[in-house]
Amino acid sequence: MTVPSNPASPPGRTARPNLLDRVGIPKALSWGFLGVLIFMIGDGVESGFLSPYLISEGISKERVALLFTVYGVTASISAWFSGALSDLWGPRRVMLLGFGIWAALQVVLLGLALPAHHYWLIMVSYGLRGFGYPLFAYGFLVWVTAVTPRHRLGSAVGWFWFAFTGGLPTLGSLVASFTVPWLGTYRTLWFSLVLVVAGALIALLLVREPVGRSRLAPAGERPVATLLGSLSIVWRNPRIGTGAVVRTINTAAQFGFLVFLPVFFTDTLGFSLTDWLRLLSAMFATNIFFNLLFGLVGDRLGWQRTVAWFGGVGCAVTTLLLYYGTVASGDNFVLAMVLVSLFGATLAGYVPLSALMPSLAPDHKGQAMSALNLGAGASTFVGPAVVGLFLGPLGVQGVMWIFAGLYLASAAMTLFLTLPEPAAPPRDTTAVPARGRAESVSGPERV
């Protein structure tokens, strides 16, 4: 993409990058990052209390579990289609669709389903609302990858994940800790709608960047081919398929840990439930800030190396440290805080994968992001499945070794995610200074 020079700049002088550019935020999309943060805070407000609230309203634990399962399935499907639809319609329209789904179904949930205590209407409204946030958030992620120059893309996606995880669940749960005692749970759910509307309006009205307002797929490509291509690219481009598997491994342990670590920390190690919740908060808080750091590191060290060493190898090491360190020290809260924070930090080592994947398929960035999001959705099932299959026969120690082995396997697979060489420019008789030619093919795109 060619970036036009500023006509207002004096001849012979290069405009200095502004503060946003220096920290890795594309200026044209800056309001979008803020909008995603506020939107995801609204989406995450309910994460810490919705389940006990529904149980207190007379819905059984089994039905609540089914409700959350349906929500997870719809969110996974939506994450997969977000890239393909962005290719087809443009990211901004996909974000608008996601916002519309979220807001409309939240009104149905709060205005009709919950007051009537009608379980199946709750199931439909809340379950289908799962289509909302991935379309909005991941649609913006596609917009980021389509607009940001390659040498700054790692930093830009780091800021996206900072906004995404900063809202869900971190700041969303923090907001709820103040609003639930003040407003009550039901009114807090209405307040979450206010936040979502505010975030969506900021992103959709204040971001004027033109590329994301139109389709990204090549001209003439049919809609059905675009949608099917979001799945077929996994085997059409084996590197994309490999990247999707790496993305699945990335957060599989995270979702698996949520199944058995609460019991392990409280019943086996002797921590209180409050201690465990604080440790979990520390893990995610650390992850948020390291999302930014590894975005910057990826742009300098190389996306591939960062994912392989800091993500794959790093998570393998910190997974084993988390188990053996806590077993050796028992209920030592300070050491446990350090160990969970180390895991949260290395988990962010996979952030440059969001820059690497669309660069592997520059003509179908949306399809590549769909594959990446498909891997993210699959991790919500793979992690708990590993725990369900192996916790009984192998115990906590065996499961930790399985996750560590998966992380090492992902590091090895990352070695195959090499970027295509840039096409050689056609020869002409015009002399090009050697220095300029060298600068055009060097830099962060060579990972």
MOSULKA-V670236 format. One record per pair of residues at least 6 apart in sequence whose C-alpha atoms are under 7 Angstrom apart, sorted by the first residue. I is the first residue (numbers start at 1). J is the second residue. If there is no record, write none. Layout:
[[I J] [I J]]
//
This chain:
[[9 15] [20 26] [20 27] [21 27] [24 152] [24 155] [24 156] [25 156] [25 159] [26 148] [26 156] [28 207] [28 209] [29 207] [29 209] [31 202] [31 203] [31 206] [31 207] [32 202] [32 203] [32 207] [33 160] [33 163] [35 199] [35 200] [35 202] [35 203] [36 137] [36 163] [36 164] [36 199] [37 163] [37 164] [37 166] [37 167] [38 167] [38 195] [38 196] [38 199] [39 195] [39 196] [39 199] [39 200] [40 164] [40 167] [40 168] [41 167] [41 168] [41 171] [41 172] [42 172] [42 192] [42 193] [42 195] [42 196] [43 168] [43 192] [43 196] [44 167] [44 168] [44 169] [44 172] [44 173] [45 172] [45 173] [45 175] [45 176] [45 192] [46 189] [47 169] [47 173] [48 173] [51 64] [55 61] [67 123] [67 127] [70 127] [71 126] [71 127] [71 128] [71 130] [72 130] [74 127] [74 128] [74 130] [74 131] [75 130] [75 131] [75 134] [76 374] [76 377] [78 131] [78 134] [78 135] [79 134] [79 135] [79 138] [79 370] [79 373] [79 374] [80 370] [80 371] [80 373] [80 374] [81 370] [82 94] [82 134] [82 135] [82 138] [82 139] [82 370] [83 139] [83 142] [83 366] [83 367] [83 369] [83 370] [84 226] [84 227] [84 230] [84 366] [84 367] [84 370] [85 94] [86 94] [86 139] [86 215] [86 216] [86 366] [87 215] [87 216] [87 217] [87 366] [88 215] [88 216] [88 217] [88 223] [88 226] [89 214] [89 215] [90 212] [90 213] [90 214] [90 215] [90 216] [91 139] [91 140] [91 142] [91 143] [91 212] [91 213] [92 212] [92 213] [94 135] [94 136] [94 139] [95 135] [95 136] [95 139] [95 140] [96 136] [98 131] [98 132] [98 133] [98 135] [98 136] [99 132] [99 136] [99 200] [101 129] [101 132] [102 129] [102 132] [102 133] [103 193] [105 125] [105 126] [105 129] [108 125] [109 122] [109 125] [109 126] [113 121] [113 122] [114 122] [141 160] [142 366] [142 369] [143 212] [145 153] [145 355] [145 358] [150 445] [151 299] [151 444] [151 445] [152 299] [153 355] [154 295] [154 296] [154 298] [154 299] [154 352] [154 355] [155 292] [155 295] [155 296] [155 299] [157 295] [157 354] [157 355] [158 291] [158 292] [158 295] [158 351] [159 292] [161 291] [162 288] [162 289] [162 291] [162 292] [165 288] [166 288] [170 285] [179 188] [180 188] [217 364] [229 367] [230 367] [230 370] [230 371] [231 371] [233 240] [233 367] [234 240] [234 241] [234 371] [235 241] [239 416] [239 417] [240 357] [240 360] [240 368] [240 371] [242 413] [243 357] [243 372] [244 371] [244 372] [244 374] [244 375] [245 375] [246 410] [247 372] [247 375] [247 376] [248 375] [248 376] [248 378] [248 379] [249 379] [249 406] [249 407] [249 410] [250 350] [251 379] [252 379] [252 380] [252 382] [252 383] [253 383] [253 403] [255 380] [255 383] [255 384] [256 383] [256 384] [256 387] [259 384] [262 276] [265 271] [265 276] [266 272] [266 273] [269 330] [269 331] [270 331] [271 331] [279 337] [279 340] [282 337] [282 341] [283 340] [283 341] [283 344] [284 344] [286 341] [286 344] [286 345] [287 344] [287 345] [287 347] [287 348] [290 345] [290 348] [291 348] [291 351] [294 348] [294 349] [294 351] [295 351] [295 352] [298 306] [298 352] [299 444] [300 444] [302 444] [302 447] [303 352] [303 353] [303 356] [303 447] [304 414] [304 417] [304 447] [306 349] [307 349] [307 350] [307 352] [307 353] [308 411] [308 414] [309 411] [310 346] [310 349] [311 346] [311 347] [311 348] [311 349] [311 350] [312 407] [312 408] [312 410] [312 411] [313 407] [313 408] [313 411] [314 346] [315 343] [315 346] [315 347] [315 407] [316 404] [316 405] [316 407] [316 408] [318 342] [318 343] [319 343] [319 400] [319 404] [320 400] [320 401] [320 404] [321 339] [322 339] [322 340] [326 336] [357 368] [357 369] [358 365] [358 368] [358 369] [359 419] [360 419] [360 420] [361 368] [387 399] [390 399] [391 399]]
//
